[in-house]
Every structure is written in structure tokens, then in C-alpha cells.
């Protein structure tokens, strides 16, 4: 037997400063919420090198 839940769920997420707030989209499909937050051009994350933790000196 399938029952509908009357429980509500609330979640908030801080957006990065470079988010284009007017272009954010959200879709609810097959019980999955997808949110796309486009960023201003030129504000892509930069790669950070990862070392093995051993000192080379």
C-alpha cells in the first residue's frame, strides 16, 4: 500500500558570490530535485595540487 507523506522538508544552501541568481533553475522529476546554479564567466574553480604529505626537504 502506498501512502503519501505529509512531512515537510526544508534545506537552505548558501550560494557562492559568483552565482547568477536570476538564472538559477530547479526541476523535480521522479522524486529527485535538481538545481542548477550557473556562475559568472571566468570564475571557475582553480585546481589545487595535492601532495602525498611527505616532506621533500
N, C-alpha and C positions, 0 to 999 in steps of 0.2 A: 504494500500500500504506500503510495506517495503522499507525503504531507508537505505542505508549504510552511516555511518558517516565517514567523512574524518578528524574528530577531533582526535588529538593525546593526549595521557595522559602520564604524567611522574611522577613517585614516587620513591623516594630513601629512604632506610631504613638502619640505622647503625646496623651492625652485632655485637653481643657480642664477646669479645675476645676469648671465648672458642668455637666459631663456627669452624666447619671443612669445610673451604671454598671449597675445592676440591670435597666435597660430597654433596653440595647443589644441589637440583633438583627443577625443575619448570615444571608445566603442565597447559595447557589451555584447558578446557573441558566445553562445554555447557556455554560459556561466563563467566566462573569462572577461575581465575588464582589461582593456589595452589602452594605454595612454601614451601619446607621442608628444614629446617636448622638443621642438626644434630650437637650435641655438643660433645666435648671431654668427654670420660668416667670420672665419678667422679665429674662432675661439675654441678650436678643437683641443682636447687634452694632449699634452706632450708626453712622449714615452719617457720613462724613468728607468735607467739601467739598474738591474738587480745583481748584486754580488753574492758570492757564496758565504760571506760572513767571516772569511779568514783574512787576516792582515797580510798585506804584501810587503810590508817594510821590515 
